[in-house]
Amino acid sequence: MTRYEPVFNESAIRGFLGASTEDRRRLLLFIEGLANEPVREGDYVEVSSQDRRIDVFLCDKWLVSAWVDHAVKEVRIVNVERV
């Protein structure tokens, strides 16, 4: 499968920047994995106000929320928050 580009929104960037250096490294590796395998399903699913499927993944002590835009080959990271 073609590698997709990860794209972070403001909320995700704020959460990511609040992580320790080691946690940021782990989160980046995890998000790169999502970009390499964009069909992966989350640990659970939420539905956005636009009726978009948001997959939520548990990455160590962090939740990473994302949706995939297949038309432009992007993984949209919409939130990163500590559990």
Secondary structure as the mmCIF struct_conf table of DSSP 4:
data_model
#
loop_
_struct_conf.conf_type_id
_struct_conf.id
_struct_conf.beg_label_comp_id
_struct_conf.beg_label_asym_id
_struct_conf.beg_label_seq_id
_struct_conf.end_label_comp_id
_struct_conf.end_label_asym_id
_struct_conf.end_label_seq_id
HELX_LH_PP_P HELX_LH_PP_P1 THR A 2 TYR A 4
STRN STRN1 GLU A 5 PHE A 8
HELX_RH_AL_P HELX_RH_AL_P1 GLU A 10 LEU A 17
TURN_TY1_P TURN_TY1_P1 GLY A 18 GLY A 18
BEND BEND1 ALA A 19 ALA A 19
HELX_RH_AL_P HELX_RH_AL_P2 THR A 21 ASN A 36
TURN_TY1_P TURN_TY1_P2 PRO A 38 VAL A 39
HELX_LH_PP_P HELX_LH_PP_P2 ARG A 40 GLY A 42
BEND BEND2 ASP A 43 ASP A 43
STRN STRN2 TYR A 44 VAL A 47
TURN_TY1_P TURN_TY1_P3 SER A 49 GLN A 50
BEND BEND3 ASP A 51 ASP A 51
STRN STRN3 ARG A 53 CYS A 59
TURN_TY1_P TURN_TY1_P4 ASP A 60 LYS A 61
STRN STRN4 TRP A 62 ASP A 69
TURN_TY1_P TURN_TY1_P5 HIS A 70 LYS A 73
STRN STRN5 GLU A 74 ARG A 82
#
